[in-house]
Amino acid sequence: MNIREFNELSPEEQAEIRGKARAFTFFAAIAMMLLGFSAAYESVVILTREKAMLVDRFGTDAERVFNSSLLTLPLGGFEMFCAWAAMRLRYVGWRFGFFATVVLLLNSIVSSIVFNGTPITFSTILTAVLSSLIFILLYKGKDAFSSSDAS
């Protein structure tokens, strides 16, 4: 629905559409929070391990795993920040939520290659499914923001 069609609706209809859109945005923010927290938590766990354990566990260079986790930590934090902002119905947080989710999905694929040597793992598939859900919910929540919020 475009802005002109939305403005032609009665105030009650506008409130109903905005209420549904707010619910979609809220659930998208919950999913974003879950995705960001899991990425940040995984990074903290890996960063606090000893390098010898990383070599034994992943069978690869510990520095590569450490550097990958060092990159994932702020990305997970940024995803959680965007989720918090979207939950408070901030347009910028909602908009950056799309970007942060794409970056976190790509980072999951790269981390999977670094950790396991293959881009297709259970973690990557789970991240892709959750990211798809986030994209759908964020898109469905676009009507929660009036035209004055977008400027």
For each residue, the residues with C-beta under 8 A, 3 or more apart:
1: 5 6 17 143
2: 5 6
3: 6 7 147
4: 7 8
5: 1 2 8 9
6: 1 2 3 9 14 17 143
7: 3 4
8: 4 5
9: 5 6 13 14 17
10: 13 14
11: 14 15
12: 15 16
13: 9 10 16 17
14: 6 9 10 11 17 18
15: 11 12 18 19
16: 12 13 19 20
17: 1 6 9 13 14 20 21 143
18: 14 15 21 22 143 144
19: 15 16 22 23
20: 16 17 23 24 143
21: 17 18 24 25 140 141 142 143 144 145
22: 18 19 25 26 89 141 144
23: 19 20 26 27 141
24: 20 21 27 28 137 138 140 141 144
25: 21 22 28 29 86 87 89 94 137 138 141 144
26: 22 23 29 30 87 141
27: 23 24 30 31 137
28: 24 25 31 32 86 97 133 134 137 138 141
29: 25 26 32 33 83 84 86 87 97
30: 26 27 33 34 83 87
31: 27 28 34 35 130 133 134 137
32: 28 29 35 36 79 80 82 83 86 97 100 101 134
33: 29 30 36 37 79 80 83 84 87
34: 30 31 37 38 130
35: 31 32 38 39 76 79 101 104 127 130 131 134
36: 32 33 39 40 75 76 77 78 79 80 81 82 83 100 104
37: 33 34 40 41 76 80
38: 34 35 41 42 76
39: 35 36 42 43 72 73 75 76 79 104 107 108
40: 36 37 43 44 72 73 76 77 80
41: 37 38 44 45 76
42: 38 39 45 46 69 72 76
43: 39 40 46 47 69 70 72 73 76
44: 40 41 47 48 73
45: 41 42 48 49
46: 42 43 49 54 65 66 69
47: 43 44 66 69 70 73
48: 44 45
49: 45 46 53 54 57
50: 53 54
51: 54 55 62 63 66
52: 55 56 62
53: 49 50 56 57
54: 46 49 50 51 57 58 62 65 66
55: 51 52 58 59 60 61 62
56: 52 53 59
57: 49 53 54
58: 54 55 62 65 115 116
59: 55 56
60: 55 64 65 114 115 117
61: 55 64 65
62: 51 52 54 55 58 65 66
63: 51 66 67
64: 60 61 67 68 114
65: 46 54 58 60 61 62 68 69 114 115
66: 46 47 51 54 62 63 69 70
67: 63 64 70 71
68: 64 65 71 72 110 111 114 115
69: 42 43 46 47 65 66 72 73 111
70: 43 47 66 67 73
71: 67 68 74 75 107
72: 39 40 42 43 68 69 75 76 107 111
73: 39 40 43 44 47 69 70 76 77
74: 71 77 78
75: 36 39 71 72 78 79 100 103 104 107
76: 35 36 37 38 39 40 41 42 43 72 73 79 80 104
77: 36 40 73 74 80 81
78: 36 74 75 81 82 96 100 103
79: 32 33 35 36 39 75 76 82 83 97 100 101 104
80: 32 33 36 37 40 76 77 83 84
81: 36 77 78 84 85 93
82: 32 36 78 79 85 86 93 94 96 97 100
83: 29 30 32 33 36 79 80 86 87 93 97
84: 29 33 80 81 87 88 93
85: 81 82 88 90 92 93 94 96 97
86: 25 28 29 32 82 83 89 90 93 94 97 138 141
87: 25 26 29 30 33 83 84 93
88: 84 85 93
89: 22 25 86 94 144 145
90: 85 86 93 94
91: 94 95 145 149 150
92: 85 95 96
93: 81 82 83 84 85 86 87 88 90 96 97
94: 25 82 85 86 89 90 91 97 138 141 142 144 145
95: 91 92 98 99
96: 78 82 85 92 93 99 100
97: 28 29 32 79 82 83 85 86 93 94 100 101 134 138
98: 95 101 102 135 138
99: 95 96 102 103
100: 32 36 75 78 79 82 96 97 103 104
101: 32 35 79 97 98 104 105 131 134 135 138
102: 98 99 105 106 131
103: 75 78 99 100 106 107
104: 35 36 39 75 76 79 100 101 107 108 127 131
105: 101 102 108 109 127 128 131
106: 102 103 109 110
107: 39 71 72 75 103 104 110 111
108: 39 104 105 111 112 123 124 127 128
109: 105 106 112 113 119 124
110: 68 106 107 113 114
111: 68 69 72 107 108 114 115
112: 108 109 115 116 118 119 120 121 123 124
113: 109 110 116 117 118 119
114: 60 64 65 68 110 111
115: 58 60 65 68 111 112 121
116: 58 112 113 121
117: 60 113
118: 112 113 121
119: 109 112 113 124
120: 112 124 125
121: 112 115 116 118 124 125
122: 125 126
123: 108 112 126 127
124: 108 109 112 119 120 121 127 128
125: 120 121 122 128 129
126: 122 123 129 130
127: 35 104 105 108 123 124 130 131
128: 105 108 124 125 131 132
129: 125 126 132 133
130: 31 34 35 126 127 133 134
131: 35 101 102 104 105 127 128 134 135
132: 128 129 135 136
133: 28 31 129 130 136 137
134: 28 31 32 35 97 101 130 131 137 138
135: 98 101 131 132 138 139
136: 132 133 139 140
137: 24 25 27 28 31 133 134 140 141
138: 24 25 28 86 94 97 98 101 134 135 141 142
139: 135 136 142
140: 21 24 136 137
141: 21 22 23 24 25 26 28 86 94 137 138 144
142: 21 94 138 139 145
143: 1 6 17 18 20 21
144: 18 21 22 24 25 89 94 141
145: 21 89 91 94 142 149 150
146: 149 150
147: 3 150 151
148: 151
149: 91 145 146
150: 91 145 146 147
151: 147 148
